[in-house]
Amino acid sequence: MRLLAIAIVAAIAGPVQARRMSEPGYVSGFIDTVSAAVRTVAPEFGLRERPTDAFVTSHAAISSGWGRSTLAAKHFNLFGIKA
């Protein structure tokens, strides 16, 4: 639960604030990577960058165990849906 709270805070307040909370390095790397990707892609789908990046980043964190699940690591799948 604590890691979920860090992800949500990081997505809303920004990665700099989250680093002050001393989360593991893979968490800040995950947040930075996914948030940047969402901010890049969101306008193409007519979505606002915020709060969309917060929702997508937290969902990806929950579904993939911060990108460390087998499905995420092996198939780059962050949302648990295998096509």
Beta strands, then each sheet from edge to edge (+ up, - down):
end
